[in-house]
Amino acid sequence: MSQWSDRLANHTIWQILSTLGPAIDSAQAREGIDPASLDSLGRLHSVLAFVGKRLAGADGDLIQAGPLDNLANGLQAVINEVQAFVSNGNPGHLVNANNNADAALTYLSQVNVPFTTDEFVGAKEAADRWGRR
């Protein structure tokens, strides 16, 4: 691998993505969760899937460190808020988590990746799946 491919392959974003999924799952398993909170968590799951697919299709030669670092920081903030929700059940943490997800999506738009049909299909399937809950 080249130094550019290594920069993407070894970035902390992958660890953050692998932590976010279980955090969302823990929050969804919390007893007494209201429908609005489930909806918020469903959106976070869609964001996680979208970010993962987008980065999986990225070319390491085209990645810039700044947006990738900012994306990782934004998703770490999402994790922190989801974990706080798991801890105390305050739905305000999910509002904050989704606000942080919005910021992360802004940074994701700055990551250079080719667009694929699979990406569009995956986003549609995620929206359809969470819309049926």
N, CA, C and O atoms as CSV, one atom per row, in Angstrom:
chain,resi,resn,atom,element,x,y,z
A,1,MET,N,N,0.834,-1.189,0.000
A,1,MET,CA,C,0.000,0.000,0.000
A,1,MET,C,C,0.873,1.245,0.000
A,1,MET,O,O,1.995,1.243,0.508
A,2,SER,N,N,0.340,2.289,-0.573
A,2,SER,CA,C,1.057,3.551,-0.580
A,2,SER,C,C,0.770,4.303,0.718
A,2,SER,O,O,-0.142,3.953,1.467
A,3,GLN,N,N,1.547,5.316,0.960
A,3,GLN,CA,C,1.325,6.137,2.145
A,3,GLN,C,C,-0.064,6.769,2.119
A,3,GLN,O,O,-0.646,7.028,3.172
A,4,TRP,N,N,-0.595,7.019,0.929
A,4,TRP,CA,C,-1.910,7.658,0.815
A,4,TRP,C,C,-3.014,6.660,1.135
A,4,TRP,O,O,-3.977,6.992,1.824
A,5,SER,N,N,-2.875,5.452,0.640
A,5,SER,CA,C,-3.853,4.413,0.962
A,5,SER,C,C,-3.797,4.064,2.445
A,5,SER,O,O,-4.830,3.824,3.070
A,6,ASP,N,N,-2.595,4.036,3.003
A,6,ASP,CA,C,-2.431,3.754,4.432
A,6,ASP,C,C,-3.117,4.815,5.291
A,6,ASP,O,O,-3.678,4.510,6.343
A,7,ARG,N,N,-3.065,6.045,4.835
A,7,ARG,CA,C,-3.682,7.132,5.608
A,7,ARG,C,C,-5.175,6.868,5.794
A,7,ARG,O,O,-5.720,7.140,6.864
A,8,LEU,N,N,-5.829,6.353,4.783
A,8,LEU,CA,C,-7.244,6.020,4.900
A,8,LEU,C,C,-7.436,4.703,5.642
A,8,LEU,O,O,-8.258,4.622,6.555
A,9,ALA,N,N,-6.692,3.681,5.263
A,9,ALA,CA,C,-6.876,2.350,5.843
A,9,ALA,C,C,-6.600,2.324,7.344
A,9,ALA,O,O,-7.219,1.545,8.068
A,10,ASN,N,N,-5.691,3.153,7.816
A,10,ASN,CA,C,-5.299,3.139,9.222
A,10,ASN,C,C,-5.902,4.285,10.031
A,10,ASN,O,O,-5.517,4.503,11.180
A,11,HIS,N,N,-6.823,4.999,9.450
A,11,HIS,CA,C,-7.418,6.152,10.134
A,11,HIS,C,C,-8.337,5.694,11.267
A,11,HIS,O,O,-8.952,4.631,11.195
A,12,THR,N,N,-8.414,6.502,12.291
A,12,THR,CA,C,-9.259,6.210,13.453
A,12,THR,C,C,-10.750,6.141,13.118
A,12,THR,O,O,-11.534,5.624,13.913
A,13,ILE,N,N,-11.142,6.644,11.977
A,13,ILE,CA,C,-12.552,6.627,11.588
A,13,ILE,C,C,-13.124,5.218,11.603
A,13,ILE,O,O,-14.292,5.029,11.942
A,14,TRP,N,N,-12.317,4.229,11.242
A,14,TRP,CA,C,-12.810,2.850,11.183
A,14,TRP,C,C,-13.153,2.327,12.574
A,14,TRP,O,O,-14.150,1.626,12.746
A,15,GLN,N,N,-12.336,2.664,13.563
A,15,GLN,CA,C,-12.626,2.267,14.944
A,15,GLN,C,C,-13.891,2.984,15.442
A,15,GLN,O,O,-14.714,2.388,16.136
A,16,ILE,N,N,-14.031,4.225,15.093
A,16,ILE,CA,C,-15.208,4.989,15.510
A,16,ILE,C,C,-16.471,4.389,14.891
A,16,ILE,O,O,-17.483,4.233,15.574
A,17,LEU,N,N,-16.415,4.057,13.612
A,17,LEU,CA,C,-17.574,3.440,12.963
A,17,LEU,C,C,-17.926,2.102,13.608
A,17,LEU,O,O,-19.103,1.779,13.769
A,18,SER,N,N,-16.905,1.323,13.979
A,18,SER,CA,C,-17.178,0.022,14.588
A,18,SER,C,C,-17.703,0.163,16.012
A,18,SER,O,O,-18.306,-0.776,16.532
A,19,THR,N,N,-17.495,1.286,16.646
A,19,THR,CA,C,-18.017,1.548,17.989
A,19,THR,C,C,-19.424,2.126,17.931
A,19,THR,O,O,-20.240,1.858,18.812
A,20,LEU,N,N,-19.713,2.907,16.914
A,20,LEU,CA,C,-21.013,3.571,16.810
A,20,LEU,C,C,-22.153,2.577,16.660
A,20,LEU,O,O,-23.197,2.740,17.291
A,21,GLY,N,N,-21.975,1.560,15.844
A,21,GLY,CA,C,-23.039,0.574,15.640
A,21,GLY,C,C,-23.506,-0.077,16.931
A,21,GLY,O,O,-24.702,-0.064,17.222
A,22,PRO,N,N,-22.589,-0.651,17.719
A,22,PRO,CA,C,-23.000,-1.244,18.986
A,22,PRO,C,C,-23.597,-0.230,19.966
A,22,PRO,O,O,-24.484,-0.576,20.747
A,23,ALA,N,N,-23.123,1.009,19.932
A,23,ALA,CA,C,-23.702,2.037,20.804
A,23,ALA,C,C,-25.168,2.274,20.443
A,23,ALA,O,O,-26.021,2.383,21.324
A,24,ILE,N,N,-25.453,2.351,19.148
A,24,ILE,CA,C,-26.843,2.537,18.697
A,24,ILE,C,C,-27.674,1.317,19.093
A,24,ILE,O,O,-28.802,1.463,19.564
A,25,ASP,N,N,-27.128,0.129,18.907
A,25,ASP,CA,C,-27.846,-1.093,19.279
A,25,ASP,C,C,-28.177,-1.103,20.771
A,25,ASP,O,O,-29.279,-1.489,21.159
A,26,SER,N,N,-27.226,-0.681,21.610
A,26,SER,CA,C,-27.474,-0.616,23.053
A,26,SER,C,C,-28.587,0.368,23.379
A,26,SER,O,O,-29.426,0.110,24.242
A,27,ALA,N,N,-28.584,1.484,22.688
A,27,ALA,CA,C,-29.622,2.487,22.925
A,27,ALA,C,C,-30.990,1.965,22.495
A,27,ALA,O,O,-31.987,2.200,23.176
A,28,GLN,N,N,-31.038,1.259,21.368
A,28,GLN,CA,C,-32.311,0.718,20.896
A,28,GLN,C,C,-32.847,-0.370,21.820
A,28,GLN,O,O,-34.053,-0.612,21.862
A,29,ALA,N,N,-31.966,-1.019,22.552
A,29,ALA,CA,C,-32.373,-2.089,23.458
A,29,ALA,C,C,-32.805,-1.564,24.830
A,29,ALA,O,O,-33.273,-2.326,25.676
A,30,ARG,N,N,-32.644,-0.268,25.039
A,30,ARG,CA,C,-32.997,0.320,26.334
A,30,ARG,C,C,-34.494,0.162,26.585
A,30,ARG,O,O,-35.303,0.364,25.680
A,31,GLU,N,N,-34.858,-0.196,27.805
A,31,GLU,CA,C,-36.277,-0.366,28.149
A,31,GLU,C,C,-36.996,0.973,28.176
A,31,GLU,O,O,-36.427,1.998,28.552
A,32,GLY,N,N,-38.267,0.941,27.765
A,32,GLY,CA,C,-39.115,2.122,27.852
A,32,GLY,C,C,-38.783,3.217,26.864
A,32,GLY,O,O,-39.122,4.377,27.094
A,33,ILE,N,N,-38.139,2.880,25.786
A,33,ILE,CA,C,-37.753,3.892,24.803
A,33,ILE,C,C,-38.984,4.345,24.018
A,33,ILE,O,O,-39.786,3.521,23.579
A,34,ASP,N,N,-39.125,5.640,23.847
A,34,ASP,CA,C,-40.295,6.187,23.161
A,34,ASP,C,C,-40.100,6.161,21.646
A,34,ASP,O,O,-38.973,6.048,21.164
A,35,PRO,N,N,-41.197,6.266,20.898
A,35,PRO,CA,C,-41.113,6.198,19.427
A,35,PRO,C,C,-40.213,7.273,18.804
A,35,PRO,O,O,-39.507,7.007,17.831
A,36,ALA,N,N,-40.239,8.464,19.356
A,36,ALA,CA,C,-39.391,9.534,18.795
A,36,ALA,C,C,-37.913,9.189,18.963
A,36,ALA,O,O,-37.106,9.463,18.075
A,37,SER,N,N,-37.564,8.596,20.088
A,37,SER,CA,C,-36.171,8.196,20.312
A,37,SER,C,C,-35.776,7.064,19.368
A,37,SER,O,O,-34.661,7.045,18.846
A,38,LEU,N,N,-36.690,6.126,19.153
A,38,LEU,CA,C,-36.414,5.053,18.190
A,38,LEU,C,C,-36.192,5.621,16.796
A,38,LEU,O,O,-35.316,5.160,16.064
A,39,ASP,N,N,-36.978,6.614,16.432
A,39,ASP,CA,C,-36.825,7.262,15.135
A,39,ASP,C,C,-35.455,7.942,15.034
A,39,ASP,O,O,-34.775,7.842,14.013
A,40,SER,N,N,-35.064,8.630,16.103
A,40,SER,CA,C,-33.757,9.296,16.121
A,40,SER,C,C,-32.621,8.294,15.979
A,40,SER,O,O,-31.649,8.541,15.265
A,41,LEU,N,N,-32.749,7.165,16.662
A,41,LEU,CA,C,-31.726,6.126,16.570
A,41,LEU,C,C,-31.713,5.483,15.187
A,41,LEU,O,O,-30.651,5.132,14.672
A,42,GLY,N,N,-32.881,5.331,14.593
A,42,GLY,CA,C,-32.945,4.803,13.236
A,42,GLY,C,C,-32.214,5.692,12.255
A,42,GLY,O,O,-31.526,5.211,11.354
A,43,ARG,N,N,-32.368,6.997,12.435
A,43,ARG,CA,C,-31.655,7.925,11.553
A,43,ARG,C,C,-30.150,7.794,11.756
A,43,ARG,O,O,-29.387,7.801,10.790
A,44,LEU,N,N,-29.726,7.676,13.007
A,44,LEU,CA,C,-28.294,7.523,13.268
A,44,LEU,C,C,-27.755,6.257,12.627
A,44,LEU,O,O,-26.629,6.233,12.131
A,45,HIS,N,N,-28.561,5.209,12.638
A,45,HIS,CA,C,-28.147,3.967,11.986
A,45,HIS,C,C,-27.994,4.179,10.477
A,45,HIS,O,O,-27.064,3.655,9.864
A,46,SER,N,N,-28.906,4.944,9.885
A,46,SER,CA,C,-28.807,5.253,8.449
A,46,SER,C,C,-27.555,6.070,8.147
A,46,SER,O,O,-26.879,5.836,7.145
A,47,VAL,N,N,-27.249,7.031,9.022
A,47,VAL,CA,C,-26.041,7.841,8.847
A,47,VAL,C,C,-24.801,6.947,8.921
A,47,VAL,O,O,-23.887,7.069,8.105
A,48,LEU,N,N,-24.783,6.053,9.902
A,48,LEU,CA,C,-23.657,5.121,10.052
A,48,LEU,C,C,-23.473,4.299,8.778
A,48,LEU,O,O,-22.356,4.185,8.273
A,49,ALA,N,N,-24.544,3.734,8.261
A,49,ALA,CA,C,-24.458,2.908,7.051
A,49,ALA,C,C,-23.973,3.725,5.860
A,49,ALA,O,O,-23.137,3.266,5.082
A,50,PHE,N,N,-24.496,4.926,5.723
A,50,PHE,CA,C,-24.120,5.784,4.603
A,50,PHE,C,C,-22.643,6.159,4.672
A,50,PHE,O,O,-21.929,6.078,3.672
A,51,VAL,N,N,-22.190,6.567,5.848
A,51,VAL,CA,C,-20.785,6.952,6.008
A,51,VAL,C,C,-19.877,5.756,5.723
A,51,VAL,O,O,-18.879,5.884,5.014
A,52,GLY,N,N,-20.226,4.597,6.275
A,52,GLY,CA,C,-19.409,3.414,6.054
A,52,GLY,C,C,-19.300,3.043,4.586
A,52,GLY,O,O,-18.214,2.737,4.093
A,53,LYS,N,N,-20.429,3.070,3.891
A,53,LYS,CA,C,-20.410,2.731,2.464
A,53,LYS,C,C,-19.641,3.775,1.661
A,53,LYS,O,O,-18.892,3.438,0.744
A,54,ARG,N,N,-19.829,5.027,2.009
A,54,ARG,CA,C,-19.121,6.089,1.284
A,54,ARG,C,C,-17.615,5.942,1.461
A,54,ARG,O,O,-16.865,6.038,0.489
A,55,LEU,N,N,-17.170,5.712,2.684
A,55,LEU,CA,C,-15.733,5.597,2.923
A,55,LEU,C,C,-15.160,4.303,2.350
A,55,LEU,O,O,-14.010,4.270,1.911
A,56,ALA,N,N,-15.957,3.245,2.353
A,56,ALA,CA,C,-15.492,1.984,1.776
A,56,ALA,C,C,-15.211,2.127,0.286
A,56,ALA,O,O,-14.375,1.410,-0.265
A,57,GLY,N,N,-15.912,3.055,-0.365
A,57,GLY,CA,C,-15.703,3.281,-1.786
A,57,GLY,C,C,-14.689,4.364,-2.095
A,57,GLY,O,O,-14.475,4.708,-3.258
A,58,ALA,N,N,-14.064,4.901,-1.060
A,58,ALA,CA,C,-13.118,6.003,-1.259
A,58,ALA,C,C,-11.786,5.496,-1.800
A,58,ALA,O,O,-11.380,4.363,-1.540
A,59,ASP,N,N,-11.136,6.337,-2.538
A,59,ASP,CA,C,-9.801,6.072,-3.062
A,59,ASP,C,C,-8.810,6.785,-2.148
A,59,ASP,O,O,-8.837,8.011,-2.039
A,60,GLY,N,N,-7.943,6.029,-1.498
A,60,GLY,CA,C,-6.987,6.604,-0.557
A,60,GLY,C,C,-6.112,7.689,-1.159
A,60,GLY,O,O,-5.647,8.578,-0.446
A,61,ASP,N,N,-5.886,7.624,-2.452
A,61,ASP,CA,C,-5.069,8.647,-3.113
A,61,ASP,C,C,-5.776,10.000,-3.168
A,61,ASP,O,O,-5.135,11.031,-3.374
A,62,LEU,N,N,-7.091,9.995,-2.985
A,62,LEU,CA,C,-7.857,11.237,-3.093
A,62,LEU,C,C,-8.309,11.795,-1.748
A,62,LEU,O,O,-8.923,12.861,-1.697
A,63,ILE,N,N,-8.017,11.094,-0.671
A,63,ILE,CA,C,-8.486,11.494,0.653
A,63,ILE,C,C,-7.627,12.617,1.207
A,63,ILE,O,O,-6.399,12.580,1.128
A,64,GLN,N,N,-8.290,13.608,1.763
A,64,GLN,CA,C,-7.615,14.690,2.473
A,64,GLN,C,C,-7.801,14.438,3.964
A,64,GLN,O,O,-8.885,14.050,4.401
A,65,ALA,N,N,-6.759,14.656,4.734
A,65,ALA,CA,C,-6.793,14.344,6.163
A,65,ALA,C,C,-7.787,15.226,6.927
A,65,ALA,O,O,-8.483,14.726,7.811
A,66,GLY,N,N,-7.871,16.492,6.617
A,66,GLY,CA,C,-8.715,17.417,7.381
A,66,GLY,C,C,-10.171,16.998,7.457
A,66,GLY,O,O,-10.694,16.821,8.557
A,67,PRO,N,N,-10.849,16.832,6.319
A,67,PRO,CA,C,-12.252,16.408,6.381
A,67,PRO,C,C,-12.437,15.047,7.044
A,67,PRO,O,O,-13.430,14.830,7.738
A,68,LEU,N,N,-11.502,14.138,6.842
A,68,LEU,CA,C,-11.606,12.816,7.454
A,68,LEU,C,C,-11.468,12.919,8.979
A,68,LEU,O,O,-12.194,12.248,9.713
A,69,ASP,N,N,-10.555,13.744,9.449
A,69,ASP,CA,C,-10.391,13.976,10.886
A,69,ASP,C,C,-11.643,14.628,11.476
A,69,ASP,O,O,-12.108,14.236,12.546
A,70,ASN,N,N,-12.180,15.617,10.777
A,70,ASN,CA,C,-13.396,16.287,11.249
A,70,ASN,C,C,-14.585,15.330,11.285
A,70,ASN,O,O,-15.405,15.385,12.201
A,71,LEU,N,N,-14.673,14.471,10.306
A,71,LEU,CA,C,-15.724,13.467,10.267
A,71,LEU,C,C,-15.599,12.541,11.481
A,71,LEU,O,O,-16.593,12.240,12.144
A,72,ALA,N,N,-14.396,12.100,11.762
A,72,ALA,CA,C,-14.166,11.224,12.913
A,72,ALA,C,C,-14.553,11.925,14.215
A,72,ALA,O,O,-15.181,11.318,15.082
A,73,ASN,N,N,-14.188,13.179,14.354
A,73,ASN,CA,C,-14.541,13.932,15.567
A,73,ASN,C,C,-16.053,14.081,15.699
A,73,ASN,O,O,-16.595,13.954,16.797
A,74,GLY,N,N,-16.730,14.348,14.598
A,74,GLY,CA,C,-18.185,14.485,14.633
A,74,GLY,C,C,-18.865,13.185,15.029
A,74,GLY,O,O,-19.818,13.194,15.808
A,75,LEU,N,N,-18.388,12.078,14.503
A,75,LEU,CA,C,-18.987,10.783,14.835
A,75,LEU,C,C,-18.643,10.355,16.258
A,75,LEU,O,O,-19.433,9.663,16.900
A,76,GLN,N,N,-17.483,10.754,16.754
A,76,GLN,CA,C,-17.157,10.476,18.157
A,76,GLN,C,C,-18.120,11.232,19.075
A,76,GLN,O,O,-18.526,10.712,20.114
A,77,ALA,N,N,-18.478,12.441,18.695
A,77,ALA,CA,C,-19.456,13.205,19.473
A,77,ALA,C,C,-20.825,12.517,19.453
A,77,ALA,O,O,-21.547,12.539,20.450
A,78,VAL,N,N,-21.180,11.909,18.319
A,78,VAL,CA,C,-22.431,11.141,18.234
A,78,VAL,C,C,-22.383,9.978,19.231
A,78,VAL,O,O,-23.338,9.747,19.972
A,79,ILE,N,N,-21.269,9.256,19.241
A,79,ILE,CA,C,-21.116,8.132,20.169
A,79,ILE,C,C,-21.284,8.598,21.611
A,79,ILE,O,O,-21.996,7.970,22.395
A,80,ASN,N,N,-20.631,9.692,21.952
A,80,ASN,CA,C,-20.712,10.203,23.323
A,80,ASN,C,C,-22.153,10.505,23.725
A,80,ASN,O,O,-22.563,10.196,24.843
A,81,GLU,N,N,-22.919,11.106,22.820
A,81,GLU,CA,C,-24.309,11.441,23.115
A,81,GLU,C,C,-25.180,10.194,23.208
A,81,GLU,O,O,-26.055,10.114,24.070
A,82,VAL,N,N,-24.950,9.227,22.336
A,82,VAL,CA,C,-25.726,7.980,22.382
A,82,VAL,C,C,-25.426,7.239,23.681
A,82,VAL,O,O,-26.336,6.708,24.319
A,83,GLN,N,N,-24.170,7.202,24.069
A,83,GLN,CA,C,-23.818,6.540,25.324
A,83,GLN,C,C,-24.431,7.259,26.523
A,83,GLN,O,O,-24.830,6.613,27.492
A,84,ALA,N,N,-24.508,8.577,26.468
A,84,ALA,CA,C,-25.156,9.330,27.544
A,84,ALA,C,C,-26.647,8.998,27.599
A,84,ALA,O,O,-27.220,8.889,28.682
A,85,PHE,N,N,-27.274,8.839,26.433
A,85,PHE,CA,C,-28.678,8.430,26.395
A,85,PHE,C,C,-28.860,7.057,27.025
A,85,PHE,O,O,-29.792,6.848,27.802
A,86,VAL,N,N,-27.977,6.124,26.697
A,86,VAL,CA,C,-28.061,4.784,27.279
A,86,VAL,C,C,-27.964,4.882,28.802
A,86,VAL,O,O,-28.654,4.167,29.530
A,87,SER,N,N,-27.106,5.766,29.262
A,87,SER,CA,C,-26.870,5.907,30.690
A,87,SER,C,C,-28.053,6.495,31.446
A,87,SER,O,O,-28.419,6.003,32.513
A,88,ASN,N,N,-28.662,7.566,30.883
A,88,ASN,CA,C,-29.701,8.247,31.670
A,88,ASN,C,C,-31.065,8.350,30.993
A,88,ASN,O,O,-32.023,8.810,31.614
A,89,GLY,N,N,-31.170,7.935,29.742
A,89,GLY,CA,C,-32.464,7.928,29.057
A,89,GLY,C,C,-32.997,9.283,28.642
A,89,GLY,O,O,-34.143,9.384,28.206
A,90,ASN,N,N,-32.196,10.323,28.767
A,90,ASN,CA,C,-32.637,11.667,28.389
A,90,ASN,C,C,-32.635,11.787,26.865
A,90,ASN,O,O,-31.572,11.736,26.246
A,91,PRO,N,N,-33.827,11.947,26.247
A,91,PRO,CA,C,-33.888,12.015,24.781
A,91,PRO,C,C,-33.177,13.233,24.186
A,91,PRO,O,O,-32.908,13.266,22.985
A,92,GLY,N,N,-32.880,14.208,24.997
A,92,GLY,CA,C,-32.111,15.358,24.511
A,92,GLY,C,C,-30.750,14.957,23.980
A,92,GLY,O,O,-30.194,15.619,23.104
A,93,HIS,N,N,-30.213,13.863,24.520
A,93,HIS,CA,C,-28.924,13.379,24.024
A,93,HIS,C,C,-29.041,12.900,22.575
A,93,HIS,O,O,-28.089,13.007,21.803
A,94,LEU,N,N,-30.207,12.375,22.215
A,94,LEU,CA,C,-30.388,11.916,20.829
A,94,LEU,C,C,-30.567,13.091,19.881
A,94,LEU,O,O,-30.180,13.019,18.715
A,95,VAL,N,N,-31.153,14.172,20.381
A,95,VAL,CA,C,-31.221,15.402,19.581
A,95,VAL,C,C,-29.801,15.890,19.312
A,95,VAL,O,O,-29.450,16.229,18.182
A,96,ASN,N,N,-28.994,15.921,20.369
A,96,ASN,CA,C,-27.597,16.339,20.206
A,96,ASN,C,C,-26.843,15.393,19.277
A,96,ASN,O,O,-26.051,15.835,18.444
A,97,ALA,N,N,-27.088,14.100,19.420
A,97,ALA,CA,C,-26.414,13.117,18.564
A,97,ALA,C,C,-26.747,13.361,17.103
A,97,ALA,O,O,-25.866,13.299,16.245
A,98,ASN,N,N,-28.010,13.638,16.813
A,98,ASN,CA,C,-28.401,13.885,15.424
A,98,ASN,C,C,-27.863,15.211,14.908
A,98,ASN,O,O,-27.562,15.335,13.721
A,99,ASN,N,N,-27.739,16.205,15.783
A,99,ASN,CA,C,-27.096,17.462,15.370
A,99,ASN,C,C,-25.636,17.215,15.020
A,99,ASN,O,O,-25.124,17.766,14.045
A,100,ASN,N,N,-24.965,16.384,15.816
A,100,ASN,CA,C,-23.574,16.031,15.513
A,100,ASN,C,C,-23.484,15.199,14.236
A,100,ASN,O,O,-22.519,15.319,13.481
A,101,ALA,N,N,-24.481,14.363,13.996
A,101,ALA,CA,C,-24.512,13.586,12.753
A,101,ALA,C,C,-24.656,14.518,11.552
A,101,ALA,O,O,-24.044,14.287,10.510
A,102,ASP,N,N,-25.462,15.568,11.696
A,102,ASP,CA,C,-25.591,16.549,10.617
A,102,ASP,C,C,-24.234,17.168,10.292
A,102,ASP,O,O,-23.869,17.306,9.124
A,103,ALA,N,N,-23.497,17.536,11.329
A,103,ALA,CA,C,-22.163,18.117,11.115
A,103,ALA,C,C,-21.244,17.095,10.447
A,103,ALA,O,O,-20.478,17.440,9.547
A,104,ALA,N,N,-21.321,15.834,10.890
A,104,ALA,CA,C,-20.484,14.795,10.299
A,104,ALA,C,C,-20.799,14.620,8.817
A,104,ALA,O,O,-19.893,14.436,8.004
A,105,LEU,N,N,-22.077,14.677,8.469
A,105,LEU,CA,C,-22.456,14.550,7.057
A,105,LEU,C,C,-21.900,15.706,6.228
A,105,LEU,O,O,-21.566,15.531,5.057
A,106,THR,N,N,-21.805,16.873,6.833
A,106,THR,CA,C,-21.202,18.015,6.134
A,106,THR,C,C,-19.738,17.713,5.830
A,106,THR,O,O,-19.255,17.985,4.731
A,107,TYR,N,N,-19.039,17.150,6.809
A,107,TYR,CA,C,-17.631,16.794,6.584
A,107,TYR,C,C,-17.499,15.663,5.576
A,107,TYR,O,O,-16.565,15.643,4.775
A,108,LEU,N,N,-18.436,14.720,5.619
A,108,LEU,CA,C,-18.394,13.615,4.658
A,108,LEU,C,C,-18.503,14.136,3.228
A,108,LEU,O,O,-17.885,13.593,2.313
A,109,SER,N,N,-19.289,15.187,3.042
A,109,SER,CA,C,-19.441,15.735,1.692
A,109,SER,C,C,-18.130,16.323,1.173
A,109,SER,O,O,-17.993,16.568,-0.026
A,110,GLN,N,N,-17.171,16.550,2.062
A,110,GLN,CA,C,-15.866,17.080,1.663
A,110,GLN,C,C,-14.852,15.975,1.363
A,110,GLN,O,O,-13.723,16.255,0.957
A,111,VAL,N,N,-15.260,14.715,1.564
A,111,VAL,CA,C,-14.372,13.585,1.281
A,111,VAL,C,C,-14.575,13.180,-0.175
A,111,VAL,O,O,-15.694,12.895,-0.601
A,112,ASN,N,N,-13.491,13.160,-0.922
A,112,ASN,CA,C,-13.552,12.846,-2.347
A,112,ASN,C,C,-13.748,11.353,-2.556
A,112,ASN,O,O,-12.875,10.547,-2.233
A,113,VAL,N,N,-14.907,10.994,-3.100
A,113,VAL,CA,C,-15.188,9.591,-3.414
A,113,VAL,C,C,-15.993,9.536,-4.710
A,113,VAL,O,O,-16.763,10.447,-5.012
A,114,PRO,N,N,-15.808,8.466,-5.465
A,114,PRO,CA,C,-16.646,8.293,-6.648
A,114,PRO,C,C,-18.055,7.874,-6.225
A,114,PRO,O,O,-18.214,7.146,-5.245
A,115,PHE,N,N,-19.052,8.317,-6.935
A,115,PHE,CA,C,-20.428,7.942,-6.634
A,115,PHE,C,C,-20.776,6.674,-7.400
A,115,PHE,O,O,-20.384,6.500,-8.553
A,116,THR,N,N,-21.519,5.794,-6.738
A,116,THR,CA,C,-21.895,4.535,-7.365
A,116,THR,C,C,-23.399,4.324,-7.249
A,116,THR,O,O,-24.057,4.926,-6.401
A,117,THR,N,N,-23.923,3.483,-8.091
A,117,THR,CA,C,-25.335,3.118,-8.021
A,117,THR,C,C,-25.636,2.423,-6.700
A,117,THR,O,O,-26.696,2.638,-6.113
A,118,ASP,N,N,-24.708,1.589,-6.227
A,118,ASP,CA,C,-24.907,0.886,-4.957
A,118,ASP,C,C,-25.132,1.859,-3.807
A,118,ASP,O,O,-25.923,1.587,-2.903
A,119,GLU,N,N,-24.443,2.985,-3.841
A,119,GLU,CA,C,-24.609,3.993,-2.800
A,119,GLU,C,C,-26.039,4.523,-2.775
A,119,GLU,O,O,-26.653,4.628,-1.713
A,120,PHE,N,N,-26.551,4.847,-3.926
A,120,PHE,CA,C,-27.906,5.373,-4.002
A,120,PHE,C,C,-28.931,4.321,-3.592
A,120,PHE,O,O,-29.892,4.631,-2.889
A,121,VAL,N,N,-28.732,3.093,-4.023
A,121,VAL,CA,C,-29.637,2.000,-3.656
A,121,VAL,C,C,-29.570,1.753,-2.152
A,121,VAL,O,O,-30.605,1.569,-1.513
A,122,GLY,N,N,-28.370,1.747,-1.580
A,122,GLY,CA,C,-28.201,1.531,-0.147
A,122,GLY,C,C,-28.884,2.601,0.681
A,122,GLY,O,O,-29.517,2.293,1.691
A,123,ALA,N,N,-28.764,3.845,0.271
A,123,ALA,CA,C,-29.418,4.939,0.998
A,123,ALA,C,C,-30.932,4.800,0.927
A,123,ALA,O,O,-31.627,5.018,1.920
A,124,LYS,N,N,-31.438,4.442,-0.233
A,124,LYS,CA,C,-32.883,4.262,-0.385
A,124,LYS,C,C,-33.380,3.105,0.475
A,124,LYS,O,O,-34.412,3.214,1.137
A,125,GLU,N,N,-32.635,1.987,0.460
A,125,GLU,CA,C,-33.038,0.823,1.260
A,125,GLU,C,C,-33.027,1.149,2.751
A,125,GLU,O,O,-33.920,0.727,3.485
A,126,ALA,N,N,-32.027,1.893,3.198
A,126,ALA,CA,C,-31.955,2.270,4.617
A,126,ALA,C,C,-33.143,3.164,4.984
A,126,ALA,O,O,-33.775,2.976,6.023
A,127,ALA,N,N,-33.431,4.120,4.132
A,127,ALA,CA,C,-34.583,5.000,4.406
A,127,ALA,C,C,-35.884,4.240,4.424
A,127,ALA,O,O,-36.730,4.468,5.288
A,128,ASP,N,N,-36.055,3.325,3.466
A,128,ASP,CA,C,-37.267,2.511,3.429
A,128,ASP,C,C,-37.391,1.633,4.658
A,128,ASP,O,O,-38.471,1.508,5.235
A,129,ARG,N,N,-36.279,1.022,5.056
A,129,ARG,CA,C,-36.294,0.108,6.209
A,129,ARG,C,C,-36.654,0.847,7.486
A,129,ARG,O,O,-37.472,0.359,8.266
A,130,TRP,N,N,-36.074,1.994,7.714
A,130,TRP,CA,C,-36.330,2.728,8.960
A,130,TRP,C,C,-37.661,3.456,8.895
A,130,TRP,O,O,-38.241,3.772,9.934
A,131,GLY,N,N,-38.153,3.727,7.704
A,131,GLY,CA,C,-39.439,4.392,7.556
A,131,GLY,C,C,-40.611,3.491,7.916
A,131,GLY,O,O,-41.697,3.972,8.239
A,132,ARG,N,N,-40.387,2.180,7.857
A,132,ARG,CA,C,-41.447,1.219,8.157
A,132,ARG,C,C,-41.581,0.916,9.634
A,132,ARG,O,O,-42.502,0.191,10.010
A,133,ARG,N,N,-40.747,1.411,10.463
A,133,ARG,CA,C,-40.791,1.088,11.894
A,133,ARG,C,C,-41.936,1.750,12.572
A,133,ARG,O,O,-42.119,1.583,13.778
